[in-house]
Amino acid sequence: MFNKENIMIKKLTDKQSLCLGFVLEYFGANDRLPGSRIIAAHFKWSQSNAVNYLAILAKKGYLELVENDGSANFYRFAKEWKRYCEEQQKRGK
């Protein structure tokens, strides 16, 4: 799907949508993104499964990798997706 600025928003599976929803909910309550341990505990997944979901959300353009210190990945919301969400809010969607 493209918005008017040609920002690609890739479709998510149901589980990916649940994961993204939890990330958004956690961010709203804690002003930071949850790590893989928090996501794994919430969904009762293995930590490696949570890491894979974060990587998928990054690959699809919802998150972006900030840094990798060799032991952990750190993500933030992707700029393009933030712009898309802002546009949707302006339109009342």
C-alpha positions as YAML, in Angstrom:
chain: A
units: angstrom
residues:
- id: 1
  name: MET
  ca: [0.00, 0.00, 0.00]
- id: 2
  name: PHE
  ca: [1.27, 3.48, -0.80]
- id: 3
  name: ASN
  ca: [0.13, 6.74, 0.71]
- id: 4
  name: LYS
  ca: [0.25, 10.00, -1.24]
- id: 5
  name: GLU
  ca: [3.95, 10.50, -0.41]
- id: 6
  name: ASN
  ca: [4.75, 7.04, -1.84]
- id: 7
  name: ILE
  ca: [5.68, 5.62, 1.54]
- id: 8
  name: MET
  ca: [5.43, 1.86, 1.34]
- id: 9
  name: ILE
  ca: [3.43, 0.33, 4.17]
- id: 10
  name: LYS
  ca: [3.71, -3.45, 3.96]
- id: 11
  name: LYS
  ca: [0.86, -5.62, 5.12]
- id: 12
  name: LEU
  ca: [1.30, -7.56, 8.37]
- id: 13
  name: THR
  ca: [0.13, -11.02, 9.34]
- id: 14
  name: ASP
  ca: [-2.23, -11.32, 12.30]
- id: 15
  name: LYS
  ca: [0.62, -12.22, 14.69]
- id: 16
  name: GLN
  ca: [2.79, -9.39, 13.36]
- id: 17
  name: SER
  ca: [-0.12, -6.98, 13.90]
- id: 18
  name: LEU
  ca: [-0.54, -8.23, 17.47]
- id: 19
  name: CYS
  ca: [3.16, -7.71, 18.10]
- id: 20
  name: LEU
  ca: [3.09, -4.20, 16.64]
- id: 21
  name: GLY
  ca: [-0.03, -3.42, 18.68]
- id: 22
  name: PHE
  ca: [1.73, -4.49, 21.85]
- id: 23
  name: VAL
  ca: [4.79, -2.42, 20.93]
- id: 24
  name: LEU
  ca: [2.55, 0.63, 20.46]
- id: 25
  name: GLU
  ca: [0.67, -0.02, 23.71]
- id: 26
  name: TYR
  ca: [3.92, -0.51, 25.64]
- id: 27
  name: PHE
  ca: [5.40, 2.64, 24.13]
- id: 28
  name: GLY
  ca: [2.32, 4.63, 25.13]
- id: 29
  name: ALA
  ca: [2.64, 3.48, 28.74]
- id: 30
  name: ASN
  ca: [6.44, 3.55, 29.09]
- id: 31
  name: ASP
  ca: [7.71, 6.08, 26.52]
- id: 32
  name: ARG
  ca: [10.10, 3.48, 25.09]
- id: 33
  name: LEU
  ca: [9.85, 0.39, 22.96]
- id: 34
  name: PRO
  ca: [9.77, -3.00, 24.67]
- id: 35
  name: GLY
  ca: [12.75, -5.27, 24.30]
- id: 36
  name: SER
  ca: [12.56, -8.84, 23.09]
- id: 37
  name: ARG
  ca: [12.35, -10.23, 26.65]
- id: 38
  name: ILE
  ca: [9.30, -8.11, 27.43]
- id: 39
  name: ILE
  ca: [7.62, -9.08, 24.16]
- id: 40
  name: ALA
  ca: [8.46, -12.76, 24.73]
- id: 41
  name: ALA
  ca: [7.03, -12.67, 28.24]
- id: 42
  name: HIS
  ca: [3.85, -10.91, 27.11]
- id: 43
  name: PHE
  ca: [3.08, -13.41, 24.35]
- id: 44
  name: LYS
  ca: [4.67, -16.43, 26.08]
- id: 45
  name: TRP
  ca: [7.07, -16.80, 23.16]
- id: 46
  name: SER
  ca: [10.73, -17.69, 23.20]
- id: 47
  name: GLN
  ca: [13.02, -14.68, 23.20]
- id: 48
  name: SER
  ca: [14.40, -15.67, 19.80]
- id: 49
  name: ASN
  ca: [10.86, -15.65, 18.40]
- id: 50
  name: ALA
  ca: [10.35, -12.12, 19.75]
- id: 51
  name: VAL
  ca: [13.67, -11.05, 18.19]
- id: 52
  name: ASN
  ca: [12.46, -12.45, 14.86]
- id: 53
  name: TYR
  ca: [9.20, -10.48, 15.07]
- id: 54
  name: LEU
  ca: [11.07, -7.25, 15.78]
- id: 55
  name: ALA
  ca: [13.31, -7.94, 12.78]
- id: 56
  name: ILE
  ca: [10.24, -8.59, 10.59]
- id: 57
  name: LEU
  ca: [8.63, -5.33, 11.72]
- id: 58
  name: ALA
  ca: [11.88, -3.57, 10.80]
- id: 59
  name: LYS
  ca: [12.09, -5.31, 7.43]
- id: 60
  name: LYS
  ca: [8.51, -4.27, 6.65]
- id: 61
  name: GLY
  ca: [9.25, -0.64, 7.52]
- id: 62
  name: TYR
  ca: [7.50, -0.21, 10.87]
- id: 63
  name: LEU
  ca: [10.66, -0.17, 12.99]
- id: 64
  name: GLU
  ca: [14.28, 0.55, 12.24]
- id: 65
  name: LEU
  ca: [17.43, -0.79, 13.82]
- id: 66
  name: VAL
  ca: [19.24, 1.92, 15.75]
- id: 67
  name: GLU
  ca: [22.31, 0.05, 16.90]
- id: 68
  name: ASN
  ca: [23.64, -3.40, 17.58]
- id: 69
  name: ASP
  ca: [26.15, -3.59, 20.40]
- id: 70
  name: GLY
  ca: [26.93, -7.22, 19.63]
- id: 71
  name: SER
  ca: [24.56, -8.57, 22.27]
- id: 72
  name: ALA
  ca: [21.31, -6.69, 21.67]
- id: 73
  name: ASN
  ca: [19.41, -4.89, 18.93]
- id: 74
  name: PHE
  ca: [17.78, -1.55, 19.63]
- id: 75
  name: TYR
  ca: [14.85, -0.34, 17.56]
- id: 76
  name: ARG
  ca: [12.83, 2.84, 17.10]
- id: 77
  name: PHE
  ca: [9.77, 3.59, 15.05]
- id: 78
  name: ALA
  ca: [10.70, 4.05, 11.40]
- id: 79
  name: LYS
  ca: [10.50, 7.66, 10.24]
- id: 80
  name: GLU
  ca: [8.45, 6.76, 7.19]
- id: 81
  name: TRP
  ca: [5.89, 4.90, 9.26]
- id: 82
  name: LYS
  ca: [5.66, 7.75, 11.78]
- id: 83
  name: ARG
  ca: [4.91, 10.13, 8.88]
- id: 84
  name: TYR
  ca: [2.27, 7.74, 7.57]
- id: 85
  name: CYS
  ca: [0.61, 7.57, 11.04]
- id: 86
  name: GLU
  ca: [0.66, 11.35, 11.35]
- id: 87
  name: GLU
  ca: [-1.03, 11.66, 7.95]
- id: 88
  name: GLN
  ca: [-3.68, 9.14, 8.99]
- id: 89
  name: GLN
  ca: [-4.33, 11.06, 12.22]
- id: 90
  name: LYS
  ca: [-4.75, 14.30, 10.27]
- id: 91
  name: ARG
  ca: [-7.30, 12.58, 8.05]
- id: 92
  name: GLY
  ca: [-9.13, 11.25, 11.10]
- id: 93
  name: LYS
  ca: [-8.48, 7.58, 10.30]
...
